[in-house]
Amino acid sequence: MSDMRTRDKTGQDIAAGDFRSHRPRFERDAMAWPPTAWDDQPVAVDGAIGQAVDGSGPGAGRTAGSGDLSASAVAVEALQTLLLALVLFVGLRVVVQNYVVESYSMEPTLYEGQQIWVNKLLYKLSDGPERGDIIVFQSWNQDKPFIKRVVGLPGETITVHDGQVYADGYPVDEPYLGQPTNGSETPVVLGADEYFVLGDNRGNSGDSRSYGSLPGDDIIGKAWLRYWPPRAVGLLTDPGVSHAADRSD
């Protein structure tokens, strides 16, 4: 039997047994070298699973490390959200603050345990409290804030007699009361930035009748919303709750 031979690409005869040793190791070894576009073009790698992609599938346009970039973007977005929430929280606390009523002095308007929002900015942007406003303040050398109703305004002379409060000799209309107002009949002359404040529960309230007038600088803000308990939610600016005195000459 004749010896099986073949020829390599140079034209030399190769015995059948020697064919494996002359076989190209890689497909590209049998190609023209260097190839026109084999090693010169970068290969995009799917950063999530490490597979080569041709730019036409779901991972098109992604490069190595894009997963890390996405994680960084999520982290930045989360940080921005937290910062925004912090700014809103601080801004809200500048404008309003919540308080819990801890006494009986404002019944029947406010009861112990009810929670309210206090507007701390309103009086800084206006001429100050009006008669009938419910305010929160810290004064009279006490370590806790008070909540009372404004009855006398700056410059007025307040007297209490015959179960009634008088401002400059005129009776103060207080439809929210269910009992008479008792106290010293000695007139109280209010300064340019002083207020006369009383609790709605006139028989059980420590207020201007005992402590004197209230300096305007000690006022924290106006109680404007009762938000707890849910059955009692409502604005404290309702005329039936906070009514300015109706005076006429």
Beta strands, then each sheet from edge to edge (+ up, - down):
strand 1: 5-7
strand 2: 13-15
strand 3: 96-100
strand 4: 115-119
strand 5: 134-137
strand 6: 146-152
strand 7: 157-161
strand 8: 164-167
strand 9: 170-171
strand 10: 188-189
strand 11: 194-198
strand 12: 214-215
strand 13: 219-228
strand 14: 234-235
sheet 1: 1+ 2-
sheet 2: 3+ 4- 13+ 5- 6+ 11- 12+
sheet 3: 3+ 4- 13+ 14-
sheet 4: 9+ 8- 7+ 10-
end
